[in-house]
Amino acid sequence: QVQLVESGGGLVQAGGSLRLSCAASGVPFSNYVTGWFRQAPGKEREPVAAISWSGGSILYVDSVKGRFTIFRDNAKKTVYLQMNGLKPEDTAVYYCVVGSRFVLTTTAFNYWGQGTQVTVSS
């Protein structure tokens, strides 16, 4: 059974930082693309970032480029999202994902975590 467990969310002031973590089990993590999506209240789920199985290729949505960094540790079966320069518009539930295609679309990812709340106050 595949499990993705996110942690690290919370409340932070604008300009602050958070690091999200996602620990995977039940899946050959090092063989898969992994990444993060988010969903703000009243909005559709949107991609944030994805990283290839080796970590050698990374994709970011334009709104987080230069502020967020995705990285992975295959030995620990964990993917991270370092978020700096947070803005109120980054407030959302953040979901960890694992899949087989290196694209920023929801259909590329077979497995989703339960989500962790990130709230950025102004």
C-alpha positions as CSV (number, residue, x, y, z in Angstrom):
1,Q,0.0,0.0,0.0
2,V,1.4,3.3,-1.1
3,Q,1.6,6.0,1.6
4,L,2.8,9.6,1.2
5,V,2.9,11.5,4.5
6,E,3.5,15.2,4.4
7,S,4.8,17.4,7.3
8,G,6.2,20.8,7.9
9,G,3.1,23.0,7.2
10,G,2.0,25.8,9.5
11,L,1.4,29.5,9.9
12,V,4.1,31.9,8.9
13,Q,4.3,35.7,8.3
14,A,4.8,37.0,4.8
15,G,8.5,36.9,3.8
16,G,9.1,33.9,6.1
17,S,10.1,30.3,5.2
18,L,8.9,26.8,5.7
19,R,10.2,23.4,4.6
20,L,7.8,20.7,3.7
21,S,8.7,17.1,3.8
22,C,7.0,14.0,2.3
23,A,8.0,10.5,3.3
24,A,7.0,7.7,0.9
25,S,6.4,4.1,1.6
26,G,5.1,1.1,-0.4
27,V,6.5,2.4,-3.7
28,P,9.9,2.2,-5.4
29,F,10.4,5.9,-4.8
30,S,13.8,6.2,-6.6
31,N,12.1,5.0,-9.8
32,Y,9.5,7.7,-9.9
33,V,9.0,11.4,-10.5
34,T,7.8,13.2,-7.4
35,G,6.6,16.7,-6.7
36,W,4.2,19.1,-5.0
37,F,0.7,20.5,-5.9
38,R,-1.4,23.0,-3.9
39,Q,-5.0,24.0,-3.6
40,A,-6.2,27.3,-2.2
41,P,-9.7,27.8,-0.9
42,G,-12.2,28.1,-3.8
43,K,-9.5,27.5,-6.4
44,E,-8.5,24.5,-8.5
45,R,-5.5,22.3,-7.6
46,E,-2.4,23.6,-9.3
47,P,1.1,22.3,-9.7
48,V,4.0,23.7,-7.8
49,A,7.1,21.7,-8.7
50,A,8.3,18.3,-9.9
51,I,11.7,16.6,-9.7
52,S,12.9,13.6,-11.8
53,W,13.8,10.3,-10.3
54,S,17.5,11.2,-10.2
55,G,17.0,14.8,-9.1
56,G,18.7,16.0,-12.3
57,S,15.7,17.7,-13.8
58,I,13.3,20.0,-12.1
59,L,10.2,21.9,-13.1
60,Y,8.6,24.9,-11.3
61,V,5.4,26.8,-11.9
62,D,6.3,30.4,-12.7
63,S,4.8,31.9,-9.6
64,V,7.3,30.1,-7.3
65,K,10.5,30.3,-9.4
66,G,13.3,31.8,-7.4
67,R,11.5,31.3,-4.1
68,F,10.8,27.6,-3.8
69,T,13.3,24.7,-4.1
70,I,12.4,21.1,-4.5
71,F,14.9,18.3,-3.7
72,R,14.8,14.7,-2.9
73,D,16.7,12.0,-0.9
74,N,16.1,8.7,-2.5
75,A,17.8,6.8,0.4
76,K,15.2,8.3,2.8
77,K,12.4,8.0,0.3
78,T,11.6,11.7,1.0
79,V,11.0,14.7,-1.1
80,Y,11.2,18.3,0.2
81,L,10.0,21.7,-0.7
82,Q,11.9,24.6,0.7
83,M,9.7,27.7,0.6
84,N,11.3,31.1,1.0
85,G,9.9,34.6,0.6
86,L,6.4,33.3,1.3
87,K,3.5,35.4,0.2
88,P,-0.2,35.4,1.3
89,E,-1.1,34.0,-2.1
90,D,0.9,30.9,-1.3
91,T,-1.7,30.0,1.3
92,A,-3.0,26.5,0.4
93,V,-3.1,22.9,1.2
94,Y,0.1,21.4,-0.2
95,Y,0.0,17.8,-1.6
96,C,3.0,15.5,-2.2
97,V,2.7,13.4,-5.4
98,V,4.4,10.5,-7.0
99,G,4.0,9.4,-10.6
100,S,5.6,8.2,-13.8
101,R,5.7,11.2,-16.1
102,F,7.8,14.3,-15.7
103,V,5.2,16.9,-16.4
104,L,3.2,19.4,-14.2
105,T,-0.2,18.0,-14.7
106,T,-2.5,16.3,-12.2
107,T,-3.0,13.3,-14.5
108,A,0.8,12.5,-14.5
109,F,0.7,11.5,-10.8
110,N,-0.8,8.3,-9.5
111,Y,-0.3,8.8,-5.8
112,W,-1.2,11.7,-3.6
113,G,-0.6,12.5,0.0
114,Q,-3.3,13.8,2.4
115,G,-2.0,17.3,2.3
116,T,-0.5,19.8,4.8
117,Q,-1.8,23.3,5.4
118,V,0.4,26.3,4.7
119,T,-1.0,29.7,5.8
120,V,0.9,32.9,5.1
121,S,-0.3,36.0,7.0
122,S,0.2,39.5,5.7
